[in-house]
Amino acid sequence: MNIAIITGASAGMGRHFALQLDARGDLDEIWLIARRKERMEELASELTHARARIFALDLCVPSSFDEVSRALEQEAPNVAWLINNAGFGKIGRFEAIPPQSNLQMLDLNIRALTDLTQRALPFCSAGSRIIQVASSAGFLPITNFSVYAASKAYVVNFSNALAREVRPRGIGVTAVCPGPVQTEFFDVAATEGGAKSGPPGVMASPEKVVARALKDAERRRLLSVYGVSIKAFTFFSRFIPRPLALWATEKIYG
């Protein structure tokens, strides 16, 4: 049985990953993981080829993964696609964001992603693809977005190193590094103050970001970056002095 596992599947990019993978018609099941069961049930009704299996879980709770592990061990499917899409950020000064929010960011963006990757990897085979949704924010320290940017830097570096480790098995790992995407992300991110959207002119549609990510993953590319402006940002971020980067990002996210 060939399956895809998608976290953060109730909305945004997670929803589009499910729809676009389903449209290919080569999966038996798509395992949808998120907190909002009703949203996933709506998504399941839109799938036309693969069966949907819903896991209504809070991935900030470590024991949540036990249910997924049991299903993997009992059925031993081939995980053709693992898509760690769940994550969130908070815009605002570090000291102004509640400690619980900062720690939940680390739990979801880092711990949960790492945990599910390790549990699913034994069930991947040659041709399997792992997509880790990072962010262009992972290439620089970002003022007033410090914990989120740092967590995504982990995702980029972990994904790239893992890609090298599993390459002999024929498994690809791609870190997806979009800029601002038209999803619910900023509705959550701006609750502690700061910008309520990305910089003008760079907001991307989730459908296009996902389509690019799937193509890049099939080609076993280490990074998937959508859009000319974000590609330019990720390239020049290698050369931007840190003080300048911190000043510029404070102007954007201040």
N, C-alpha and C positions, 0 to 999 in steps of 0.2 A: 504494500500500500504506500503510495507516494503522497506526502502531505506537505503543507506549508504551515508554519507557526508564526503568528503575527501578534506582537504586543501593541498596546495602544490602538486596538482595532476598532474602537467605538466611534472614531471621528477622524477628520483631517487626513493626513498621509496614510495612516493605518488603514482607513476605510478604502482608500484608492489602491493601496497595495493588494488588498483582498480582491477588489473588483477586477483589477488588471491581471492578476495571476489566474483568477477564475476564468477570464475570457480566453486564456490560452488553451483550456480544455484538457490539460495533461495531469491534473491533480485529482486524487480521489477524495481528499478531505482538506479543508482549511481550518486550522484550529485558531479561533479568535480569542484573544486574552485582553481583558480590560475590566474596569469596575462597573461600567454601565451596561447591565444586561439587556435592557430594553433597546438600547441603540444597536447592540450586536444582533439582537433578534431581527430588527429591521434590516440590517445588512445581510443577514443570513437569507432572508426572503428574496434578496436581489441576486443572489448567486444562482447561476443557471447550469453550471457543469459540476462543480465540486460540492460535496456535502459540507455543511458547516458544523463544527463542534464548538460550543460556547463554554468558556471558562471565565466566570464572573469573579475576578480575583483582584485584591489590592496587592500589587507587587511590592509595596513598601513593607509588607509583612512577610518575613522570610519563609514562614511555613506555607505560604500560598503555593510555592513551587512544588510542594509534595504531591499535589493533585495531578499536576502535569507530569511529574516523574512517574507516578503510578501508571498513568495512561501509556506513557512511552514504554515502560518495562513490560506491561501486560500485552501490548499489541505489536511492539517492535517494528514500527513503520520506518520507511525511509524518509528522513527529513530532507526533502529536496530543496526547501527554502526555509531558512530561519531569519525572521525579520524582527530585530529588536528596535521597535519604533517608539515605545513608551518613554516619555521624559517630559520634564517641564522646567521652566526657569522663573526667577523672580528678579525684576528690575528694581534697583534701589540701593542705597548705601548699605554695606554689609551690616553695620551695627543697628540699622533701622529695621532689618528683616528679622522676624521672629526666629529664634534658634531652631525651632521645630521645622520651619520651612526650609532653612538651609540644610538641615540634616536629611530631610525627605528628598531634597534634590540629589544629594549624594546617594541615598538609598536607591532611588529609582534610576537615575542616570548612569550610575556606576555599578552598585552592588547587584541590582536586579539583572542588568544586562550581562554582567559577568557570570552570575549564577545560572541563568537560563542557557547561556552559551555552553557552559561546561556540562550541563545536564543533557543538552540536545546533541552535542558533538559526537558522542559514540553512535548515534543513530544516523549520522550523515555518511554519505558514500561518495565515490567518484562522481563528479557532476553536481554535487550539492553546492548551494550558494548561501552564504551568510551575509546579510546586510545589517550593518550597525548604523543607526541613524545618529550621526554626530551633528556638527554645525560648523559653519565658517567661523563662528566665535571661538572654536577650539584652536585657532591658529595664533591668537594673540591674547594677552591679558586684557580684560575689558573693564574699565571703570564703571561702577554701579551695576555690574553684571558679573561680579568676580567669581562667585561660586559656580554659576552656570557655565561660564567660559572655561573654568578650570576642569569641571566635570567632563566637558566635551573634548578638551585636550587629552584626557585619559582615554576616551573612546577612540579618538583618532590613532593614538600611539598603540593602544592595545590591539586594535583591529589590524593595523599594519604589521605588527610583530606576529600576530596569530596567523595572518595570511601566509607568511613565510614558513611557519611551523607546519601548517596543514597542506601546503602545496604538494608535497610528495603523494598525498592521498587523493589528489585531484579535486580538492575542495577549494573554493574561492571565498575570500572575505573582502568585503568592500565597505569602506567608511563613507557614508553619504554626508556631504557637508554643504547643505544649502544655506543661503542667506535667509532673509525674512520670507516666510511663506504665508499665504492667505488661509490661515487656520484659526483655531481658538487659542493659539499659543499666547498672543499678546493680551487676550482677555484675562488670562491667569497671571501673566508676567507683570502686568502693570498695576496689580492690586495694592502694591506697597508704594506706589508713586512712580514717576518716570514716564518715558515715552509709551504711548499706547499703540504704536505701530512701528514698523521698520522705517528706515530712511526712504523718502519719496523716490519713486522710480525703480526700486529694486524688488518690490514684493512680487513673488512668483506664485503661480498656481500650483496647488498640490498635485494635480494630474500630471503636469509636465515634469515636475521634480521626480515623481515616482517613475514615470516612463523612462527618464534618463537613468535613474538608479538601476532599474532592472536591466537595461541594455549594458550599462557599465559592469554590473555584476556578472552577466553572462560572459563578458570579455575578461573577467577576473582582474579588473582594474582595482588598484588599491584605494583610489579616491573617486568619488562621483560628485562633481560640482556643476550645478546648473546655472546657466546665464553668463553672459560675457562680463558683466560688471563684477560678479562674485568670483569668477575665474581670475580676473585681474587682481582682485583684493587678495585672494589666497596666494597668488604668485608674489605680489609685492610685499606681502606681510613678512616674507623672509628677510627683507632688507630694511624695514621700517625700524628706526631706533625706538627702544621701549618707552622713553619719556614722551616722544611724539605720539606713539600709539595711545598711551594713557591719556594724554591731553585731548586727542581727537575723539576717543570713545566717550570721554566725559561730556563732550559737547553734544554727542548724539544721544546718549542715554542719561544725561543729567536731568 
